[in-house]
Amino acid sequence: MKKTSRLCAVTAAVALFALTACSGPGSSGGGEAGKPYISADYAQYASAEEVSTVADIAITAAVLSVQTKECDDGGDPAGSVTVDPTAADDVDTNPDPSAPAEPEPTAPPSGVAGDGPASNCMPMVFMKVRVSGMMKRGFGVTEGDEIIIGNIDTDAVNMEGTTPLVVGKQYALYLTQLVAADHPGITSVPTFWIPVGGNQGIFTVGKGGVQPASANIVALTSAEAETKLKQQGTGHAHKGTFTTTVEGLKKAAALSASAAATKPARGPGKASAKPSATASAGR
């Protein structure tokens, strides 16, 4: 995995994409020349049932338009105290008379000088979609609603595990909601949704059926996925593209909901069922 300091200004919103490494324009690692390449570390899911379990909602939708683009500069967490960097922590009662009155400015680290604004923020694109169907309901979202989906802007950077959503196309989407407090670096969109697990939360809907954008998804249910992965491990199955239907995704979501309903309730003092931004980084 690559390790470098560029393009690592990450807010809570982008932290949910679990960015762990970045590199500058023209670096190795794939993607188009001239674009920064970003590595990511996601929790891995193997079935539609699993992504349904971690999603807040699961929908089918058509992408209507690009609503806005914004470069996420990180922002300040809500309630953070503003510190004046020019204020002295204390007064030196015994100053060195040979010391200059003003400190010399610190030279920028090698390789950073000359970087433009794009190297210090994360390009994001926000797209309006219209909900045509629901596989997992929640947050008051229903058929016919229009919501905003946030994603890494692949026109500006190359990021592994990111599938661009194309205007006019239909998708099945497994999504997590972010509100203003979750993304202080984004100001153009107060509330939006992101796919869980990068492109693991994106399925394309076409005439030939429904296919996951991520090769990690190999089956509808967790049990089927476990069997397939075991077979692949012994060399008895060829890894191919998994294809299903919207009805199949609905059945997997229902199975996920049924399994969640049978789990014992969390007792007092235990961790909240709603992950924090940091804990959600695996999504």
Backbone torsions as a table, in degrees:
resi	resn	phi	psi	omega
1	MET	NA	138.0	-176.2
2	LYS	-70.5	149.3	175.7
3	LYS	-134.3	117.5	178.0
4	THR	-158.7	167.8	-172.3
5	SER	-97.5	-5.4	-174.2
6	ARG	-81.1	151.3	175.9
7	LEU	56.2	38.1	-179.9
8	CYS	-112.3	24.0	172.2
9	ALA	-80.4	106.0	-170.5
10	VAL	-126.8	128.6	175.4
11	THR	-91.0	179.1	176.2
12	ALA	-61.3	-34.5	179.4
13	ALA	-63.2	-49.9	-178.6
14	VAL	-73.9	-25.5	176.6
15	ALA	-60.1	-27.0	176.9
16	LEU	-67.1	-19.1	172.9
17	PHE	-83.7	-7.4	174.6
18	ALA	61.5	52.1	176.8
19	LEU	-72.4	131.3	-178.6
20	THR	-126.4	-13.7	179.6
21	ALA	-156.4	150.1	-177.2
22	CYS	-141.9	161.8	175.0
23	SER	-149.3	163.2	-172.9
24	GLY	-84.3	175.2	-180.0
25	PRO	-56.4	139.5	176.8
26	GLY	80.1	4.3	-178.9
27	SER	-74.5	162.3	177.8
28	SER	-74.8	168.4	178.4
29	GLY	119.5	6.7	176.1
30	GLY	97.2	176.6	178.5
31	GLY	88.9	175.1	-176.9
32	GLU	-76.4	145.4	179.6
33	ALA	-63.1	142.6	178.1
34	GLY	91.0	-15.2	177.7
35	LYS	-97.3	140.8	172.1
36	PRO	-62.0	144.6	178.4
37	TYR	-110.0	131.8	-176.1
38	ILE	-121.9	129.8	173.2
39	SER	-90.8	154.0	179.9
40	ALA	-139.4	154.9	180.0
41	ASP	-127.2	103.5	-178.6
42	TYR	-106.8	152.6	163.8
43	ALA	-63.0	143.9	-176.2
44	GLN	-105.0	136.8	177.8
45	TYR	-120.6	149.5	-176.0
46	ALA	-115.4	-5.7	-175.6
47	SER	-146.0	160.5	175.0
48	ALA	-64.3	-32.5	177.4
49	GLU	-60.5	-42.0	-178.0
50	GLU	-67.6	-45.0	-179.1
51	VAL	-68.3	-30.4	175.9
52	SER	-65.6	-36.8	-179.5
53	THR	-62.8	-40.6	-175.4
54	VAL	-89.2	-12.6	-178.8
55	ALA	-79.2	150.6	171.4
56	ASP	-76.3	-41.7	174.9
57	ILE	-141.3	160.2	173.8
58	ALA	-135.2	127.5	-171.8
59	ILE	-136.5	162.9	160.6
60	THR	-107.9	142.4	-173.2
61	ALA	-158.9	154.2	172.1
62	ALA	-104.1	137.2	177.7
63	VAL	-80.4	121.6	-175.9
64	LEU	-90.6	-43.6	-173.5
65	SER	-169.6	164.0	168.2
66	VAL	-83.7	118.9	-177.8
67	GLN	-79.3	-47.8	-179.8
68	THR	-165.6	164.8	171.6
69	LYS	-128.0	146.9	179.8
70	GLU	-153.5	141.8	176.7
71	CYS	-94.3	112.2	-174.9
72	ASP	-74.3	110.6	-177.9
73	ASP	-92.0	8.9	177.5
74	GLY	100.0	-51.5	-179.9
75	GLY	69.0	-175.5	177.4
76	ASP	-114.6	134.4	177.6
77	PRO	-57.0	146.6	179.9
78	ALA	-58.6	134.8	177.7
79	GLY	84.2	1.5	-179.3
80	SER	-72.6	148.2	-178.4
81	VAL	-85.4	130.2	178.4
82	THR	-80.2	127.6	-178.5
83	VAL	-111.4	130.4	177.1
84	ASP	-79.3	110.5	-176.0
85	PRO	-66.9	-15.9	-179.6
86	THR	-88.5	-11.3	-178.3
87	ALA	-76.8	135.4	179.2
88	ALA	-76.9	142.5	176.8
89	ASP	-67.9	-36.8	177.3
90	ASP	-157.9	178.4	-179.5
91	VAL	-106.0	128.4	178.5
92	ASP	-75.8	112.3	-178.0
93	THR	-79.4	-10.4	179.8
94	ASN	-135.7	69.2	-174.3
95	PRO	-68.1	151.6	176.8
96	ASP	-80.3	116.3	-177.2
97	PRO	-64.3	-20.4	-179.3
98	SER	-85.4	-10.6	-177.5
99	ALA	-76.4	142.5	178.5
100	PRO	-65.9	154.0	-177.9
101	ALA	-65.7	-37.0	179.7
102	GLU	-120.5	134.5	179.1
103	PRO	-67.3	148.3	176.3
104	GLU	-67.9	142.0	178.7
105	PRO	-63.9	143.3	-179.8
106	THR	-75.0	130.6	179.3
107	ALA	-69.6	141.8	178.7
108	PRO	-66.5	148.4	178.2
109	PRO	-60.2	152.8	178.9
110	SER	-58.8	135.0	177.5
111	GLY	90.6	-7.4	-178.3
112	VAL	-101.4	-33.6	-178.3
113	ALA	-56.1	132.1	178.4
114	GLY	92.6	-5.3	177.9
115	ASP	-66.0	138.2	177.0
116	GLY	-82.6	178.6	-178.8
117	PRO	-58.8	-30.9	-177.3
118	ALA	-64.6	-21.4	-178.7
119	SER	-80.0	-7.6	-177.4
120	ASN	-114.6	12.9	179.5
121	CYS	-149.0	168.3	-177.0
122	MET	-107.9	113.4	-179.8
123	PRO	-65.1	128.2	179.7
124	MET	-125.3	148.7	174.5
125	VAL	-123.8	139.9	-178.5
126	PHE	-120.9	124.0	-172.8
127	MET	-120.2	139.8	176.8
128	LYS	-88.4	130.8	176.5
129	VAL	-126.6	153.7	175.8
130	ARG	-109.6	125.6	-177.5
131	VAL	-73.2	123.3	178.6
132	SER	-105.3	-22.5	180.0
133	GLY	-158.0	160.4	-178.8
134	MET	-124.4	128.6	172.9
135	MET	-102.1	-32.8	174.6
136	LYS	-137.2	118.8	-176.4
137	ARG	-89.7	154.1	177.2
138	GLY	169.3	163.2	173.8
139	PHE	59.0	22.3	177.5
140	GLY	74.6	5.3	-179.9
141	VAL	-77.9	136.5	179.2
142	THR	-145.6	175.6	-178.2
143	GLU	-57.2	137.8	179.6
144	GLY	92.9	-15.4	179.3
145	ASP	-71.1	152.5	172.8
146	GLU	-112.3	127.5	-178.7
147	ILE	-129.8	166.5	-178.5
148	ILE	-106.5	128.9	177.1
149	ILE	-106.0	128.9	175.4
150	GLY	-100.2	142.0	179.9
151	ASN	-152.4	159.8	173.5
152	ILE	-63.3	135.6	-179.2
153	ASP	-79.9	99.6	-177.2
154	THR	-75.7	-5.0	170.9
155	ASP	-74.1	-21.7	-176.2
156	ALA	-105.8	-31.5	-178.8
157	VAL	-139.4	158.0	171.6
158	ASN	-102.2	123.5	-179.3
159	MET	-133.7	125.4	178.9
160	GLU	-64.3	146.0	179.0
161	GLY	76.6	14.8	177.7
162	THR	-117.5	126.8	176.4
163	THR	-113.7	119.2	179.4
164	PRO	-67.5	141.5	175.1
165	LEU	-90.5	131.9	-173.0
166	VAL	-103.7	130.8	178.5
167	VAL	-58.5	132.7	178.7
168	GLY	96.0	-14.0	-177.6
169	LYS	-96.3	158.0	-179.8
170	GLN	-101.5	141.2	180.0
171	TYR	-138.8	157.1	163.2
172	ALA	-105.0	125.5	-170.9
173	LEU	-125.8	133.3	175.6
174	TYR	-109.1	116.7	-162.8
175	LEU	-128.0	153.0	172.1
176	THR	-120.2	137.8	-178.8
177	GLN	-88.4	139.7	172.6
178	LEU	-121.8	133.4	177.0
179	VAL	-108.7	177.1	-171.8
180	ALA	-54.5	-39.9	-178.1
181	ALA	-65.9	-21.4	-179.1
182	ASP	-82.0	-17.1	-173.4
183	HIS	-140.1	70.5	-178.5
184	PRO	-61.8	-17.5	180.0
185	GLY	-85.5	-7.2	179.0
186	ILE	-109.2	124.1	-177.4
187	THR	-116.6	-17.2	-175.0
188	SER	-80.9	-20.6	-178.2
189	VAL	-132.1	114.5	-177.0
190	PRO	-71.6	-40.9	-178.5
191	THR	-133.1	131.7	177.1
192	PHE	-151.3	176.9	-177.2
193	TRP	-123.0	147.3	174.9
194	ILE	-125.9	147.0	176.4
195	PRO	-66.0	140.2	178.5
196	VAL	-75.8	142.6	176.3
197	GLY	61.9	34.0	-177.7
198	GLY	65.2	-130.2	-178.2
199	ASN	-79.3	2.0	174.3
200	GLN	-68.8	-19.6	177.7
201	GLY	-94.8	13.0	-178.5
202	ILE	-122.1	126.6	174.3
203	PHE	-123.8	134.2	177.1
204	THR	-88.2	139.2	-179.2
205	VAL	-110.2	118.1	-178.6
206	GLY	-141.3	-177.0	-179.0
207	LYS	-63.6	-30.6	-178.7
208	GLY	-84.0	2.3	-179.1
209	GLY	120.8	-167.1	-178.7
210	VAL	-109.8	127.9	-178.7
211	GLN	-127.9	140.0	177.1
212	PRO	-71.0	144.2	175.9
213	ALA	-70.6	-25.9	-178.7
214	SER	-101.4	135.6	176.3
215	ALA	-70.7	-10.4	177.4
216	ASN	-66.0	-30.0	-177.8
217	ILE	-83.1	114.4	-173.5
218	VAL	-117.0	-5.9	-176.2
219	ALA	-160.8	171.1	176.6
220	LEU	-75.9	-48.2	-174.0
221	THR	-108.9	160.4	179.0
222	SER	-63.9	-38.0	-179.8
223	ALA	-64.8	-43.8	178.2
224	GLU	-64.2	-39.6	-179.9
225	ALA	-64.7	-40.9	179.7
226	GLU	-61.5	-42.4	179.0
227	THR	-64.1	-45.0	-179.2
228	LYS	-63.3	-42.5	-178.3
229	LEU	-66.9	-34.9	176.2
230	LYS	-66.1	-41.3	179.0
231	GLN	-64.7	-40.4	178.1
232	GLN	-64.5	-35.7	179.7
233	GLY	-66.7	-26.9	179.6
234	THR	-97.0	1.4	177.9
235	GLY	79.8	12.6	-177.6
236	HIS	-93.7	-1.1	179.0
237	ALA	-139.8	137.4	177.1
238	HIS	-86.4	130.0	-179.1
239	LYS	-74.7	114.3	178.6
240	GLY	-125.8	-174.4	-179.7
241	THR	-78.1	128.1	178.1
242	PHE	-82.0	128.1	-179.7
243	THR	-124.8	138.8	179.0
244	THR	-143.4	-158.9	178.3
245	THR	-131.8	167.1	175.6
246	VAL	-61.8	-39.2	177.6
247	GLU	-61.7	-37.6	176.3
248	GLY	-62.7	-41.9	178.4
249	LEU	-64.0	-36.1	178.2
250	LYS	-65.1	-40.6	178.6
251	LYS	-65.2	-39.3	178.4
252	ALA	-65.7	-38.5	178.2
253	ALA	-66.2	-39.4	178.1
254	ALA	-65.0	-38.3	177.1
255	LEU	-64.0	-40.5	177.3
256	SER	-62.7	-44.0	179.7
257	ALA	-64.6	-38.7	179.1
258	SER	-65.0	-41.5	178.9
259	ALA	-66.1	-39.0	179.4
260	ALA	-65.6	-35.1	-178.1
261	ALA	-68.9	-25.6	-178.3
262	THR	-88.8	-7.3	179.2
263	LYS	-73.8	143.2	178.8
264	PRO	-64.8	145.1	179.2
265	ALA	-67.3	149.5	178.2
266	ARG	-70.9	135.2	178.8
267	GLY	-81.2	169.8	179.3
268	PRO	-63.5	141.6	177.2
269	GLY	90.2	-7.7	179.5
270	LYS	-88.0	166.5	-177.0
271	ALA	-62.9	147.9	178.7
272	SER	-64.9	147.0	177.9
273	ALA	-72.0	-17.9	178.4
274	LYS	-92.3	110.8	-177.2
275	PRO	-64.3	150.1	172.3
276	SER	-76.9	174.0	-179.4
277	ALA	-60.0	-39.4	-179.1
278	THR	-69.1	-44.7	-178.9
279	ALA	-68.5	-24.6	-178.0
280	SER	-82.7	3.2	-174.0
281	ALA	-59.6	-23.5	179.6
282	GLY	-74.7	-9.6	-179.1
283	ARG	-70.2	NA	NA
